[in-house]
Amino acid sequence: MNPFSKIMSINKKFIIAGVLLLVLIIGASSLMFMNKEKAPSLKPVTLEYWGINEPESAMKLLIGEYMKIHPNITINYSDRQFDDLVRYRATLLARLKEATGPSIFRIHSTWVSKYFPELTGARGELSNVSSYKNRFYPIAYSECSTSTGEIYCVPLEHDGLVLLYNINMFDQAGLQKPVTWEDLRVLAMKLTIKNGDAISRGGLALGTALNVSNSTDVFGLMLSQSGVSIPSGLDTEAATAALTFYRSFATKDKVWNSSMQNSTLAFATEKVAMMFAKKADIQKILSINPTLKFGVTGVPQLPGIDGKIKQKDWASLWVEAVSADLDEDQKNAAWDFLNWLSQPSQQKMLFAETLKIDNIGYTYSDKSIKSELKDIPYLFMSAETGLSSDTSFITDNSGNDNYSQALKAAIDLGSDALTDLKVVKAVLSK
């Protein structure tokens, strides 16, 4: 071997060694960065967690599992029992502004915009927009993110609006499930039984507001399907047509009226053939009449001018968020916990524990495990709405009573539709 070749060989060894060392340094730096971004601190951390409408025993079981693998983190959970959601919302917001609120808390998705100054943006995996969109339904990202793509909350469940129908009544009349709103009108009139002018059995619980569960959700669905923005488009021709159509079930078709009992109780006692429902309504129906045979289908759709249907559904979303009034270790720990809690395995564990308590469970927020609900029709149909759901602050039972009550009053007022909607728009625009 000539001297030049020997020198070249030695230089190659140094170059290779240098490259390997550089790779190791970069790899170590990347790992340190990732750990800094995603892993909670090893320092002792205590978090206070306010839940609502979630069985305390079920949540505490999961928290215990998390604390086993993170012994330095203590999470104190309490299911907040308030007389009404408006009081819960006001109390929570006041406590957060005073820096005496919980570390983690559940809020309705329509509150997020009002809470932004009190919230901490997501960290770790939940801050990744692509990952978030892959895991959860579109409505979750729409409700929990800002215009610049920052994420501030995460849902543990999805609550889609569905249509319930009495199976025996449908079978006796030889009827099929409706697809469009016109289908629904025809079915409702066929299923209505009258004694003179009095309705002894309603065809569909719709047309009024105060005695109809989810009345503002249904009207919101109609507005959404008509392309009406809430509240800016409430004084348009499309909104006026939607209100007139909503009222027509009571005023024109006479399949329901304001003298009938609340729709949930009426459906449970077989005084009405169909009603719109969310999870809480189904839970109440089963508690009143556990043997009731009822079917579940999607909400009716509005065909376009070309006769084709572009699916548009409705949902109400409760989400978990993190307080801005925490130190860095607490913020990292809180978001690490929520990421863990929202994973499929933990959602299934929480579902199993919840099912033991309320006999209904809930619809998973992670769309990858939707198929596991296929044997529970009322939950699977709720999940089916996930990909095409819209929502608004007018949704019922969301702690936005000043808005929903104004809309209900307008629906029941029954005067000129455009005039009534202009009044509602003024209230909703404040």
DAVEN-V614971 format. One record per backbone hydrogen bond with DSSP energy under -0.5 kcal/mol. NH is the residue of the N-H (numbers start at 0). CO is the residue of the C=O. E is the energy in kcal/mol with one decimal. If there is no record, write none. Layout:
nh: {NH NH}
co: {CO CO}
e: {E E}
//
This chain:
nh: {5 6 7 8 9 10 11 12 13 14 15 16 17 18 19 20 21 22 23 24 25 26 27 28 29 30 31 32 33 34 35 36 37 38 44 46 48 49 49 50 50 58 59 60 61 62 63 64 65 66 67 68 68 69 72 73 73 75 75 76 77 79 79 81 87 88 89 90 91 92 93 94 95 96 97 98 99 100 102 103 104 105 106 108 110 111 113 114 114 115 117 118 119 121 125 126 127 128 131 132 133 134 135 136 138 139 140 141 142 143 144 145 148 151 153 155 156 157 158 159 160 161 162 163 163 164 165 166 166 167 169 170 171 172 173 173 174 180 183 184 185 186 187 188 189 190 191 192 194 195 197 199 199 200 201 202 203 204 205 206 211 212 214 217 218 219 220 221 222 223 224 225 226 227 230 232 233 235 239 240 241 242 243 244 245 246 247 248 248 249 250 251 252 253 254 255 259 262 265 266 267 268 269 270 271 272 274 276 280 281 282 283 284 285 286 287 288 291 293 294 296 300 302 303 306 309 310 312 314 315 318 319 320 322 323 325 330 331 332 333 334 335 336 337 338 339 340 341 342 345 346 347 348 349 350 351 352 353 354 355 356 356 357 358 362 364 366 366 368 369 371 372 373 375 378 379 379 380 381 382 383 384 384 385 387 388 389 394 402 403 404 405 406 407 408 409 410 411 412 413 419 420 421 422 423 424 425 426 427 428 429}
co: {1 2 3 4 5 6 7 8 9 10 11 12 13 14 15 16 17 18 19 20 21 22 23 24 25 26 27 28 29 30 31 32 33 34 71 73 75 47 103 48 77 54 55 56 57 58 59 60 61 62 63 64 65 65 69 44 71 46 73 74 48 50 77 79 83 84 85 86 87 88 89 90 91 92 93 95 94 94 47 47 320 49 318 316 107 108 110 110 111 111 114 115 321 150 122 123 124 126 127 128 129 130 131 364 385 136 136 137 138 139 140 149 145 143 319 317 317 362 315 157 313 276 296 161 274 294 272 164 292 292 165 166 167 168 169 170 169 300 179 180 181 182 183 184 185 186 187 200 197 193 194 192 197 192 270 254 254 273 203 207 208 210 211 213 214 215 216 217 218 219 220 221 223 222 228 228 230 232 235 236 237 238 239 240 241 242 243 244 245 246 246 247 247 247 248 248 256 210 261 262 263 264 266 265 265 201 163 161 277 277 278 279 280 281 282 283 284 288 291 164 162 178 300 307 303 307 308 387 389 158 106 153 104 102 117 323 326 327 328 329 330 331 332 333 334 335 336 337 339 342 342 343 344 345 346 347 348 349 350 351 352 353 353 354 157 155 134 364 365 366 368 369 370 372 375 372 375 376 377 378 379 380 381 382 384 385 312 391 399 399 400 401 402 403 404 405 406 407 408 409 415 416 417 418 419 420 421 422 423 424 426}
e: {-1.6 -2.2 -2.4 -2.2 -2.1 -2.5 -2.3 -1.7 -1.9 -2.7 -2.9 -2.5 -2.5 -2.5 -2.5 -2.2 -2.2 -2.4 -2.3 -2.2 -2.6 -2.8 -2.5 -2.4 -2.6 -2.4 -2.4 -2.3 -2.8 -2.6 -2.1 -2.0 -2.8 -1.8 -2.8 -3.1 -3.0 -0.5 -2.6 -0.6 -2.7 -2.1 -2.6 -1.4 -1.5 -2.5 -2.1 -1.4 -2.2 -2.5 -1.2 -1.0 -0.6 -0.9 -2.3 -3.2 -0.5 -2.9 -0.5 -0.7 -2.2 -2.8 -0.8 -0.8 -1.6 -2.7 -2.3 -2.7 -2.7 -2.3 -2.2 -2.4 -2.4 -2.2 -1.6 -1.1 -2.8 -0.9 -1.7 -2.5 -2.1 -1.2 -2.6 -3.1 -2.4 -1.0 -1.2 -1.3 -0.7 -1.0 -2.7 -1.7 -2.3 -3.5 -0.8 -1.7 -1.7 -0.8 -2.7 -2.6 -1.7 -1.7 -2.5 -0.7 -0.6 -1.5 -1.1 -2.4 -2.3 -2.3 -1.3 -2.0 -1.7 -3.0 -1.8 -0.6 -0.5 -2.3 -0.7 -0.5 -2.8 -2.5 -2.8 -0.5 -3.3 -2.0 -2.3 -0.6 -1.6 -0.6 -2.0 -2.9 -2.6 -1.4 -0.8 -0.7 -2.4 -1.4 -1.9 -2.2 -2.2 -2.4 -2.7 -2.1 -1.9 -2.0 -0.8 -2.5 -3.1 -0.5 -1.5 -2.0 -0.7 -2.1 -2.7 -1.2 -0.8 -2.2 -1.7 -0.6 -1.9 -0.5 -1.4 -2.4 -2.2 -2.2 -2.5 -2.2 -2.3 -2.6 -2.7 -1.2 -1.4 -2.9 -0.5 -2.7 -2.0 -1.5 -2.1 -2.3 -1.9 -2.3 -2.3 -2.3 -2.6 -2.6 -1.4 -0.6 -1.1 -2.0 -2.6 -1.6 -3.2 -0.6 -2.7 -0.7 -1.4 -1.8 -2.7 -2.4 -2.1 -1.8 -1.4 -3.7 -0.8 -2.2 -1.7 -2.7 -0.6 -1.9 -2.5 -2.0 -2.6 -2.4 -1.5 -1.8 -3.0 -1.7 -0.8 -3.1 -2.5 -2.4 -0.7 -3.2 -2.0 -0.5 -0.7 -3.0 -2.0 -2.5 -3.2 -3.1 -2.6 -2.8 -2.1 -1.4 -2.5 -2.5 -2.3 -2.9 -2.2 -2.1 -2.4 -2.1 -2.2 -2.1 -3.1 -1.9 -1.1 -0.5 -2.5 -2.4 -1.6 -2.7 -2.3 -2.2 -2.0 -2.6 -2.6 -1.1 -0.7 -0.9 -2.8 -1.5 -0.6 -0.9 -2.2 -0.7 -1.6 -1.3 -1.2 -2.2 -1.6 -2.5 -1.4 -0.5 -2.7 -2.6 -0.6 -2.2 -2.0 -0.9 -0.7 -1.6 -1.5 -0.8 -1.5 -1.7 -1.4 -2.2 -2.7 -0.7 -1.9 -2.4 -2.4 -1.7 -2.3 -2.4 -1.4 -1.0 -2.4 -2.3 -1.9 -1.5 -1.9 -2.6 -1.7 -1.6 -2.9 -1.6 -1.2}
//
